[in-house]
Amino acid sequence: MKSTFALLLFLGLFTTIAIGQIAEDTRYNDLPPNAEYGKCYAKCKAPDVFETFTRKVLVEAAYTKRKAIPATYETVEKKVMIADGGINYKTIPATYKTVTDKEIIEPEQKIVNIIPAKYETRTRKILVKEETGEWVKKKKDPNCFSDNPEDCLIACYEKIPAVYKTETYDVMVSKEETVEKIIPAKYKTITRQVVDTPEKIIEIPYEPTYNTVEERVVVTPEKIEEIAVPAVYKEVTEKRLSKKGDYTVWTEILCANKTSASTIRKLQRALRAEGYSVGTVDGKLGTRTQTSLRQFQIDNGLPIGNLNMETLKSLGIPH
């Protein structure tokens, strides 16, 4: 009960801000570009952006060394003909096959039937007035844990449903069609013997006969080779500031009605899995959890200071 009261007190502290104070800050003169129902947006502090560059440092200078490369050999085979080749002749007798022919007895017939079209009555909704929406003027982000109440402000878009009326109409479910029925022709079968392949004489060549003789030959002669050993370098990585952190454009955040102790516990477990210290997983957005979340956002280049969707997605937390 105490933890629930503390969470509600925390959310209440960050939802109280005057509309006049929002209007005075020129950062909030625009509205979020995406008007979607049930979503909330805030302008949040972006971290400093650093770029990483590398440079090479000489570890060992280049030098040359000499190496004796021994000769290499291989055994090759030579063929010596001991008998000439030639041609033999062979007679291939003719072959026969039985073929079947069809003779028409009754020709094909065609019967035509007409099937009329079919209709059915249906209903449909006609739009009378389109769905609209309106902005709920900027509220304080309930998940912002910045000490400055002007750091993270939100605007939510509410839905006004569309209005419809119902009417009936007839629709054709099947067109009129013509169906043709084919009565196939009737045949009788006649069989007879025919030559499949005629008699022929083929030539069968035979190869000459060889003996194989092995011989050892030099492939590459012995030589002295100079080998250039290249210099050895190592890469040194350095960082430098490329862009100073500033306020971002409108960023989608977790709305107050979707923030719960269960969500905070998931956040604490995810931060702990990434190596950040959050203390006890108690579902409370306390000082240690806020500090770790802010550091995670800075380390990963994310919007700083609240439970924005980019941070939840980066931590693998469903929303």
LUMTORMAR-475470 format. One line per 10 residues: number of its first residue (from 0); for each residue x, y, z of C-alpha. Coordinates in Angstrom, 3 decimals, padded with zeros to 6 digits. Layout:
# LUMTORMAR-475470
NUM	X:Y:Z ~ ...
This chain:
# LUMTORMAR-475470
0	000.000:000.000:000.000 ~ 002.894:002.338:000.873 ~ 004.666:001.611:-002.444 ~ 001.445:002.355:-004.407 ~ 000.989:005.629:-002.533 ~ 004.618:006.624:-003.245 ~ 004.231:005.891:-006.977 ~ 000.999:007.928:-007.169 ~ 002.663:010.789:-005.254 ~ 005.624:010.693:-007.700
10	003.318:010.797:-010.736 ~ 001.239:013.604:-009.181 ~ 004.293:015.816:-008.604 ~ 005.096:015.738:-012.333 ~ 001.563:016.209:-013.674 ~ 001.053:019.626:-011.953 ~ 002.131:022.551:-014.165 ~ 000.414:025.761:-015.294 ~ -000.711:026.144:-018.910 ~ 000.658:029.700:-018.840
20	004.170:028.394:-018.059 ~ 004.015:026.121:-021.155 ~ 002.942:028.982:-023.398 ~ 005.882:031.156:-022.216 ~ 008.480:028.557:-023.352 ~ 009.004:028.893:-027.130 ~ 010.163:025.252:-027.301 ~ 006.513:024.171:-026.858 ~ 004.769:026.541:-029.305 ~ 004.251:023.585:-031.717
30	002.244:020.381:-031.264 ~ 003.330:016.765:-031.818 ~ 003.160:015.862:-035.553 ~ 001.451:012.462:-034.987 ~ -002.153:012.759:-033.828 ~ -002.822:009.186:-032.638 ~ -005.347:008.142:-030.019 ~ -004.016:006.986:-026.662 ~ -000.433:008.222:-027.295 ~ 001.506:010.882:-025.370
40	004.524:012.956:-026.413 ~ 007.176:015.067:-024.691 ~ 010.136:017.281:-025.552 ~ 013.084:015.777:-023.677 ~ 016.736:016.531:-023.124 ~ 019.032:014.805:-025.644 ~ 022.532:013.680:-024.484 ~ 025.817:015.056:-025.789 ~ 026.854:013.220:-028.969 ~ 030.411:011.977:-029.266
50	032.152:010.596:-032.334 ~ 034.754:007.856:-032.153 ~ 037.845:007.922:-034.348 ~ 040.896:005.705:-034.533 ~ 044.540:006.304:-035.389 ~ 047.429:003.908:-036.003 ~ 050.444:003.727:-033.686 ~ 053.695:002.012:-034.826 ~ 054.539:-001.032:-032.654 ~ 057.387:-002.612:-034.711
60	059.199:-001.160:-037.765 ~ 059.349:-003.028:-041.094 ~ 062.458:-005.149:-041.905 ~ 063.781:-007.691:-044.490 ~ 064.875:-011.299:-043.837 ~ 066.520:-013.933:-046.117 ~ 065.132:-017.451:-046.511 ~ 066.490:-020.442:-048.466 ~ 063.783:-022.013:-050.635 ~ 064.720:-025.642:-051.504
70	064.106:-027.068:-054.965 ~ 060.844:-028.895:-055.508 ~ 060.263:-032.006:-057.601 ~ 057.359:-033.968:-058.938 ~ 056.909:-037.360:-060.531 ~ 055.285:-037.255:-063.973 ~ 053.945:-040.091:-066.071 ~ 054.668:-040.629:-069.745 ~ 052.684:-042.936:-072.024 ~ 054.460:-045.137:-074.614
80	052.291:-046.743:-077.352 ~ 052.832:-050.503:-077.746 ~ 049.904:-051.317:-080.125 ~ 047.995:-049.273:-082.742 ~ 044.264:-048.585:-082.532 ~ 041.671:-049.497:-085.197 ~ 037.969:-049.987:-086.114 ~ 035.664:-053.031:-085.828 ~ 032.241:-053.274:-087.585 ~ 028.970:-054.649:-086.117
90	025.540:-055.258:-087.713 ~ 022.526:-054.118:-085.647 ~ 019.311:-055.906:-086.805 ~ 016.047:-053.986:-087.357 ~ 013.503:-053.757:-084.500 ~ 009.701:-053.630:-084.709 ~ 006.924:-052.197:-082.564 ~ 003.131:-052.484:-082.336 ~ 001.247:-049.236:-082.975 ~ -002.384:-048.506:-082.179
100	-004.586:-046.273:-084.334 ~ -008.076:-044.970:-083.491 ~ -010.938:-044.799:-086.015 ~ -013.913:-042.509:-085.234 ~ -017.345:-044.201:-084.996 ~ -019.460:-041.322:-083.560 ~ -018.431:-037.615:-083.742 ~ -018.279:-035.314:-080.668 ~ -021.563:-033.565:-079.631 ~ -022.118:-030.253:-077.759
110	-025.183:-029.484:-075.493 ~ -025.757:-025.844:-074.292 ~ -027.661:-024.959:-071.010 ~ -028.333:-021.381:-069.654 ~ -028.176:-020.842:-065.831 ~ -029.910:-017.520:-064.760 ~ -028.186:-014.925:-062.508 ~ -028.749:-015.005:-058.690 ~ -029.182:-012.022:-056.297 ~ -029.289:-011.500:-052.509
120	-030.171:-008.575:-050.222 ~ -027.392:-007.153:-048.045 ~ -026.925:-004.300:-045.587 ~ -024.106:-001.773:-045.333 ~ -023.079:001.166:-043.177 ~ -022.961:004.647:-044.718 ~ -020.668:007.258:-043.148 ~ -022.697:010.255:-041.951 ~ -019.967:012.053:-040.025 ~ -016.259:011.186:-040.127
130	-014.225:010.312:-037.055 ~ -012.328:013.329:-035.668 ~ -009.986:014.073:-032.792 ~ -008.840:016.889:-030.585 ~ -005.695:017.675:-028.608 ~ -005.784:017.710:-024.811 ~ -003.530:020.674:-024.021 ~ -000.058:019.893:-022.808 ~ 000.138:018.037:-019.482 ~ 003.203:017.289:-017.355
140	004.889:013.937:-018.217 ~ 004.108:011.640:-015.224 ~ 007.287:009.629:-015.846 ~ 009.725:012.553:-015.975 ~ 012.180:012.532:-013.105 ~ 014.022:015.768:-013.965 ~ 014.269:018.385:-011.215 ~ 013.236:021.050:-013.763 ~ 009.443:020.718:-014.408 ~ 009.870:022.343:-017.865
150	012.168:019.600:-019.180 ~ 009.481:017.120:-020.318 ~ 005.972:018.221:-021.327 ~ 003.325:016.224:-023.236 ~ 000.213:016.603:-025.395 ~ -002.367:013.802:-025.896 ~ -004.825:013.354:-028.811 ~ -008.395:012.204:-027.943 ~ -010.817:010.448:-030.411 ~ -014.384:011.532:-031.378
160	-015.981:008.436:-033.051 ~ -017.480:008.512:-036.569 ~ -021.326:008.343:-037.087 ~ -022.892:005.794:-039.509 ~ -026.394:004.803:-040.826 ~ -027.465:001.377:-042.170 ~ -029.104:000.776:-045.603 ~ -030.081:-002.324:-047.611 ~ -029.248:-003.104:-051.250 ~ -029.340:-005.992:-053.754
170	-026.161:-007.529:-055.047 ~ -025.561:-010.123:-057.745 ~ -023.882:-013.185:-056.253 ~ -023.630:-015.135:-059.501 ~ -023.915:-014.004:-063.113 ~ -026.045:-015.629:-065.782 ~ -023.882:-018.219:-067.461 ~ -023.956:-020.619:-070.336 ~ -022.848:-024.178:-069.587 ~ -021.707:-026.372:-072.416
180	-021.669:-030.155:-072.050 ~ -019.434:-032.079:-074.412 ~ -020.301:-035.666:-075.313 ~ -017.001:-037.097:-076.537 ~ -016.627:-038.913:-079.821 ~ -016.507:-042.730:-079.943 ~ -013.612:-044.617:-081.526 ~ -012.497:-048.178:-082.353 ~ -008.893:-049.353:-082.004 ~ -006.734:-050.866:-084.798
190	-003.257:-052.347:-084.073 ~ -000.400:-053.136:-086.546 ~ 003.358:-053.892:-086.637 ~ 005.796:-051.264:-087.984 ~ 009.604:-050.925:-088.183 ~ 010.895:-049.105:-085.120 ~ 014.604:-048.900:-086.054 ~ 015.995:-050.146:-089.409 ~ 018.969:-052.504:-089.674 ~ 022.317:-050.689:-089.570
200	026.093:-051.263:-089.437 ~ 028.082:-049.381:-086.795 ~ 031.786:-048.733:-086.425 ~ 033.369:-049.623:-083.064 ~ 036.773:-048.001:-082.720 ~ 039.333:-049.406:-080.290 ~ 042.101:-047.387:-078.685 ~ 045.819:-047.995:-079.034 ~ 047.592:-049.662:-076.075 ~ 050.109:-047.733:-073.957
210	052.605:-048.447:-071.187 ~ 053.081:-045.812:-068.423 ~ 056.638:-044.687:-067.525 ~ 057.305:-042.502:-064.395 ~ 059.924:-039.737:-064.425 ~ 061.065:-037.303:-061.635 ~ 061.497:-033.695:-062.821 ~ 062.407:-030.351:-061.204 ~ 059.440:-028.057:-060.741 ~ 061.249:-025.079:-059.139
220	065.032:-024.799:-058.618 ~ 066.594:-023.959:-055.243 ~ 066.787:-020.204:-054.535 ~ 067.389:-017.560:-051.848 ~ 064.388:-015.326:-051.223 ~ 064.237:-011.967:-049.460 ~ 061.052:-011.592:-047.423 ~ 059.802:-008.120:-046.496 ~ 058.215:-008.168:-043.027 ~ 055.765:-005.242:-042.839
230	055.593:-002.838:-039.922 ~ 053.170:-003.679:-037.113 ~ 050.646:-001.083:-035.982 ~ 047.912:-000.961:-033.370 ~ 044.750:001.125:-033.456 ~ 044.050:003.636:-030.672 ~ 040.420:004.678:-030.222 ~ 039.558:008.182:-029.020 ~ 036.319:010.128:-028.520 ~ 035.486:013.780:-029.154
240	032.328:015.869:-028.733 ~ 030.509:016.343:-032.065 ~ 027.190:017.822:-030.872 ~ 026.160:019.392:-027.585 ~ 022.989:017.937:-026.053 ~ 019.809:019.998:-026.586 ~ 016.039:019.575:-026.407 ~ 014.716:017.019:-028.886 ~ 011.717:017.209:-031.151 ~ 008.483:015.685:-029.824
250	009.196:012.143:-028.567 ~ 006.550:009.510:-027.769 ~ 006.477:008.577:-024.058 ~ 004.607:006.088:-021.872 ~ 001.267:007.672:-020.858 ~ 000.293:007.933:-017.172 ~ -002.511:005.369:-017.461 ~ -000.011:002.781:-018.773 ~ 002.603:003.374:-016.059 ~ 002.408:000.849:-013.228
260	004.586:-000.757:-010.561 ~ 004.797:-003.821:-012.844 ~ 006.270:-001.668:-015.652 ~ 008.820:-000.131:-013.232 ~ 009.861:-003.629:-012.074 ~ 010.419:-004.677:-015.708 ~ 012.490:-001.502:-016.182 ~ 014.590:-002.275:-013.067 ~ 015.229:-005.864:-014.163 ~ 016.202:-004.738:-017.700
270	018.621:-002.089:-016.339 ~ 020.145:-004.651:-013.957 ~ 020.622:-007.077:-016.917 ~ 022.518:-004.283:-018.759 ~ 024.882:-003.903:-015.760 ~ 023.307:-000.867:-014.063 ~ 022.658:-000.772:-010.307 ~ 019.020:-000.154:-009.351 ~ 019.014:-001.558:-005.818 ~ 015.907:-003.588:-004.897
280	013.434:-004.470:-007.688 ~ 010.466:-002.885:-005.881 ~ 008.435:-001.216:-008.673 ~ 009.377:002.274:-007.405 ~ 011.054:004.909:-009.598 ~ 013.466:005.890:-006.802 ~ 016.726:007.831:-006.919 ~ 018.941:004.818:-007.805 ~ 016.585:003.697:-010.585 ~ 016.348:007.268:-011.966
290	020.143:007.673:-011.907 ~ 020.725:004.320:-013.640 ~ 018.025:005.024:-016.261 ~ 019.517:008.453:-017.011 ~ 023.010:006.914:-017.366 ~ 021.672:004.163:-019.675 ~ 020.013:006.853:-021.848 ~ 023.254:008.901:-021.993 ~ 025.377:005.796:-022.772 ~ 023.062:004.787:-025.649
300	022.294:008.225:-027.145 ~ 018.608:008.135:-026.115 ~ 016.263:010.990:-025.051 ~ 016.964:011.757:-021.354 ~ 014.660:012.241:-018.397 ~ 011.558:010.029:-018.762 ~ 010.089:006.674:-019.824 ~ 010.118:007.348:-023.596 ~ 009.337:004.625:-026.142 ~ 012.865:004.674:-027.617
310	014.327:003.775:-024.192 ~ 011.707:001.051:-023.511 ~ 012.347:-000.496:-026.947 ~ 016.129:-000.378:-026.414 ~ 015.649:-002.266:-023.107 ~ 013.260:-004.819:-024.710 ~ 010.279:-003.780:-022.555 ~ 006.859:-004.264:-024.279 ~ 004.515:-001.249:-024.203
